[in-house]
Amino acid sequence: MKTAGIFAGAVALAASIASVANAHTYLSHVTLDGTKYDEGVCIRPYPTNRNFPVKDPASTDLTCNVGGVSSPAAKTCPVEAGSTITVEWHHDNDSASDDIIDASHEGPCLVYMAPLESNGQGDVWFKIFEDGYDASSKQWCVDKIRASGGKLDVTLPSDIKAGDYLLRTEVIALHEADTDYATNSARGAQYYPNCAQISVSGGGSAEPQGYAIPGIYKTDSPGILFNLYSSYSSYPIPGPPVYVSGSAGSSDGSSSEAAAEETTAAAYEETSAAEETSAAEETTPDDDDESTPAEDTGAAPDSSADYEATTEAPAPTATEPVDEETETPVSSAPSIDNYPTTVFVPGKCH
């Protein structure tokens, strides 16, 4: 019976590992102006484990996946500005039986662009698409791409300058995002980024404001730290706002959507600056806090690092009772009030 139990446990563990392995995804194809390119064409070379996630949002692998900034694609594929393209994810390959990504890996889909000449370095990325959680249908973007065979339609901005660009696609899986990666690196959100190279023709003169990747996400950003297993009716999609055609001073003019995008971008920058300021204040000593060390009152330390209680009994004082015959102090059990009190502070639970 004991052997059977061990065997059953091993089978369960193997099944669990297999389930995790079946969960991953990668960008397999792009379809531009009606042309579906073969797997990997236009897309920067895959790492050895092409469907494995990036876990650390501060890693340079977040830009275009492992090795994605060091190796160019075999081809930069043409497309018209303003056209609708199709990006396509798969788990193993482009086959009818492919599961795309595991159903447990709920989360958003995002698409960014950056000038190819930048190689994705610096404040160059602007978001052109995002899809998170639809409360009316209770569906995530991951549900939608699973239902569509991995395909997602994305419209390119109509007013961006003609030229060569990196097209960065990303799925963020939230099944372990209830835990901050900085607290437990075995958990946290999982990122599945890939970059394709496209050559945009037509368009206008817009050069949208860019943001750095890595840099757009922190381990505890809203939408990155998210409890998928709690009750929720909305989801804050992480990263900068989506660029709206016309909001970068192009010939198309402006619109209420463009104004809203500019306001959202300003709010995003203010929030990021506030987070950096808050972090700096937490780690920088206050200049006005230069005071003389506090007088030692004999009270018990209140720091959790100095949690051990002092057990030495107080020495007899002149007011203690004295034996009249021997003229020596009478020993008596000291009151508990004469002892320092220690407050035990439990460690933070993660």
Summary of the structure (lengths in Angstrom):
residues: 350
radius of gyration: 29.9
end to end distance: 36.4
largest distance: 112.5
contacts: 955
relative contact order: 0.13
helix: 19%
strand: 22%
